[in-house]
C-alpha cells in the first residue's frame, strides 16, 4: 500500500534534478578520449608519417648529411632534424583531433550529446583539453622513439626547455587544426585541405634543412608558416636552452590562446543551433 504524497512533492526514490552538474567535465573528457582513440584508422594515419620519417633518418639521412651549421654552431644532423620529426607527429595528431570533430557531426553524436544536461563550457573545455593531451602524448612518444634511435647530450635545462616547447607547440597546433575544422562544413574538402596543408607547412619551413639553404621564395614563405616557429622553439630549446626558446614559446602560447577563444565561440554557436 502506497503512502499519500503531499501536493507538489516527489517520491523518495526519484532523484531531484541537480541545479549544477558535477563531474561533467570529466565525463566529457572521457567521451573525447574514446572518440579520439577508438578509431584505428585515425591512429594509424597519425602514427605512420612519424614512423616513416624516423626510419628514413635512422637508416639514411643522418649518415648522409653528417653535421649542420645552425646559428653559428655546428650540430649533428639528428639534433637538427628531430624537432621537425616532433612537429610532423604533432600535425598528424592534430589532424586526428580535427577529423574527430567531423565524425561527431556526421554521426549525429552532437545531437545525442546535447540531449543531456551538459554545460557548454564543459564540452568546450573537455574537447580542447583531451585533444591537446593527445597531440602532446604523441609528440612525447615520437621523442621517446628518437631517443632509442639517436643519442643526444643536452643538459637538463635544455631538456626542460624542450618539454615546455613541445607543450606550447601542441596547444598551438591543436588549436589551429581544430579551428580549421570548425570553418569547414564538408568533410571531403576538409580532408583534402588538411592532407595537402600538413606536408606543405612542414616542408615550407626550415625543417630538414637550414633556412640559409632554402630557395628564396620558400625562405620568405617560411616566415608566414606557423610550423617554422614551432620548430624554432623546440630546436632552440634543445641547442641553446630557455634563453633562446622563450620568445617562440610566448608566440605559440599567444597563437593557442587566440585559436582556443575562436574555437570556443564556434562550438558554442554550433551547440545553440542543435
C-alpha positions in Angstrom: 0.0 0.0 0.0 1.5 3.3 -1.0 1.6 6.4 1.1 -0.1 9.6 0.1 2.1 12.3 -1.3 1.7 15.9 -0.5 0.9 18.2 -3.4 4.0 19.2 -5.3 6.2 16.5 -3.6 8.1 13.7 -5.4 8.7 10.1 -4.5 11.7 9.5 -2.3 13.3 7.3 -4.9 13.1 9.9 -7.7 16.4 11.9 -7.9 16.0 15.6 -7.8 17.4 17.4 -10.8 20.6 19.0 -9.7 20.9 22.7 -10.1 24.5 22.4 -11.1 26.1 19.5 -12.8 29.2 17.9 -11.2 31.8 15.9 -13.0 30.5 16.7 -16.5 34.0 18.0 -17.4 35.5 14.6 -16.5 32.7 12.8 -18.4 33.2 14.9 -21.4 37.0 14.3 -21.3 36.4 10.5 -21.1 34.0 10.7 -24.1 36.5 12.7 -26.1 39.3 10.2 -25.2 37.1 7.3 -26.6 36.2 9.4 -29.7 39.9 10.1 -30.5 41.4 6.7 -29.7 38.9 4.1 -30.8 39.2 4.8 -34.5 42.1 2.6 -35.6 42.3 4.3 -39.0 42.9 7.7 -37.4 45.5 6.4 -35.1 47.3 4.6 -38.0 47.3 7.7 -40.1 48.6 9.7 -37.2 51.5 7.4 -36.3 52.6 6.3 -39.8 54.2 9.5 -41.1 56.4 10.0 -38.0 57.4 6.3 -38.0 58.4 6.5 -41.7 60.5 9.7 -41.2 62.2 8.2 -38.1 63.1 5.1 -40.1 64.5 7.1 -43.0 66.6 9.3 -40.8 67.8 6.3 -38.8 68.9 4.4 -41.9 69.9 7.1 -44.4 69.9 10.8 -43.9 71.6 11.0 -40.6 74.7 9.3 -42.0 74.5 11.0 -45.4 74.3 14.7 -44.1 76.6 14.5 -41.1 76.8 17.9 -39.4 74.8 21.1 -40.0 75.7 24.7 -39.1 72.9 26.3 -37.2 73.1 29.8 -35.7 76.9 29.7 -35.9 77.1 26.4 -34.2 78.0 23.0 -35.7 75.4 20.4 -34.7 74.8 16.8 -35.7 72.0 16.3 -38.2 69.8 14.2 -35.9 69.9 17.1 -33.3 68.9 19.5 -36.1 66.1 17.3 -37.6 64.4 15.8 -34.5 62.3 18.9 -33.8 60.9 18.6 -37.3 60.0 15.0 -36.6 58.2 16.1 -33.5 56.3 18.7 -35.5 55.3 16.1 -38.0 53.9 14.0 -35.2 52.0 17.0 -33.8 50.4 17.8 -37.2 49.4 14.2 -37.6 47.8 14.0 -34.2 46.1 17.4 -34.7 44.6 16.1 -37.9 43.1 13.3 -35.9 41.6 15.8 -33.5 40.1 17.8 -36.3 38.8 14.7 -38.1 37.0 13.6 -34.9 35.1 16.9 -34.9 33.6 15.9 -38.3 33.0 12.4 -37.2 31.0 13.7 -34.3 28.9 15.8 -36.6 28.4 13.2 -39.3 27.4 10.5 -36.7 25.0 13.0 -35.1 26.7 12.4 -31.9 26.4 16.1 -31.2 22.6 15.8 -31.2 22.8 12.9 -28.7 25.4 14.8 -26.6 23.2 17.9 -26.2 20.2 15.7 -25.3 21.8 15.5 -21.8 22.1 18.4 -19.4 25.6 19.3 -20.2 27.2 22.7 -19.8 28.5 24.2 -23.0 31.7 25.3 -21.2 32.3 21.7 -20.0 32.0 20.4 -23.6 34.4 23.0 -25.0 36.9 22.6 -22.1 36.9 18.8 -22.4 37.3 18.8 -26.2 40.2 21.2 -26.1 42.0 19.6 -23.2 41.8 16.0 -24.4 42.7 16.8 -28.0 45.7 18.8 -26.7 46.8 16.0 -24.5 46.6 13.6 -27.4 48.9 15.8 -29.5 51.2 16.2 -26.6 51.3 12.5 -25.9 52.0 11.5 -29.5 54.8 14.2 -29.7 56.4 12.8 -26.5 56.1 9.3 -27.9 58.0 10.4 -31.0 60.6 12.0 -28.8 61.0 8.7 -26.9 61.4 6.7 -30.2 64.0 9.3 -31.3 65.9 8.7 -28.1 66.0 5.0 -28.9 67.4 5.7 -32.3 69.7 8.6 -31.7 72.0 9.8 -28.9 71.6 13.4 -27.6 73.8 15.0 -25.0 71.7 18.0 -24.0 72.0 19.4 -20.4 68.9 19.1 -18.1 67.9 22.7 -18.5 67.7 22.2 -22.3 65.5 19.1 -21.8 63.2 21.3 -19.7 63.1 23.8 -22.5 62.3 21.0 -25.0 59.3 19.8 -22.9 58.0 23.3 -22.4 58.4 23.9 -26.2 56.6 20.7 -27.0 53.7 21.6 -24.7 53.4 25.1 -26.2 53.5 23.9 -29.7 51.0 21.1 -29.0 48.5 23.7 -27.7 49.1 26.0 -30.7 48.8 23.4 -33.5 45.9 21.6 -31.9 44.1 24.9 -31.6 44.8 25.8 -35.3 43.7 22.5 -36.7 40.5 22.4 -34.6 39.8 26.0 -35.7 40.3 25.0 -39.3 37.9 22.1 -38.8 35.2 24.5 -37.5 35.5 26.6 -40.6 34.6 23.7 -43.0 31.2 22.1 -43.4 32.1 19.5 -46.0 34.2 16.6 -44.7 35.8 15.8 -48.1 37.0 19.3 -48.6 38.4 19.3 -45.1 40.2 16.0 -45.7 41.8 17.2 -49.0 42.8 20.5 -47.5 44.4 19.1 -44.4 46.3 16.4 -46.3 47.7 19.0 -48.6 48.3 21.6 -45.9 50.3 19.4 -43.5 53.2 18.5 -45.8 53.2 22.0 -47.3 53.6 23.5 -43.8 56.2 21.1 -42.8 58.5 21.3 -45.9 57.9 25.1 -46.4 59.6 25.6 -43.0 63.3 25.2 -42.2 62.5 21.7 -41.0 65.1 19.3 -42.5 67.4 21.9 -43.9 68.8 25.3 -42.6 66.9 28.4 -43.7 70.1 29.8 -45.4 70.0 26.8 -47.8 66.3 27.2 -48.7 65.2 28.7 -52.1 64.5 32.5 -51.7 60.7 32.0 -52.3 60.5 29.3 -49.7 62.6 31.3 -47.3 60.1 34.2 -47.5 57.2 31.8 -47.3 58.6 30.2 -44.1 58.1 33.5 -42.2 54.3 33.1 -42.6 54.4 29.4 -41.8 53.5 28.6 -38.1 55.4 25.4 -38.3 58.6 27.4 -38.6 58.1 28.9 -35.1 57.2 25.5 -33.6 60.4 24.0 -34.9 62.5 27.1 -33.9 61.0 26.8 -30.4 62.0 23.2 -29.9 65.2 23.4 -31.8 66.5 26.5 -29.9 65.4 25.0 -26.6 67.3 21.8 -27.4 70.5 23.5 -28.6 70.6 26.8 -26.6 68.0 26.4 -23.7 65.3 28.7 -22.4 67.3 31.9 -23.3 66.8 31.3 -27.0 63.4 29.5 -26.9 61.2 31.7 -24.7 60.2 34.2 -27.4 59.0 31.4 -29.6 57.1 29.8 -26.7 55.3 33.1 -26.0 54.4 33.4 -29.7 53.0 29.8 -29.7 51.0 30.4 -26.5 49.5 33.6 -28.0 48.5 31.6 -31.1 47.0 28.9 -28.8 45.0 31.4 -26.8 43.5 33.2 -29.8 42.7 29.9 -31.5 41.1 28.4 -28.4 39.0 31.5 -27.9 37.7 31.3 -31.5 37.1 27.6 -31.3 35.1 28.1 -28.1 32.9 30.7 -29.9 32.4 28.4 -32.8 31.5 25.4 -30.7 29.1 27.4 -28.6 27.4 28.7 -31.7 27.1 25.1 -33.0 25.6 23.9 -29.7 23.0 26.6 -29.8 21.9 25.5 -33.3 21.2 21.9 -32.2 
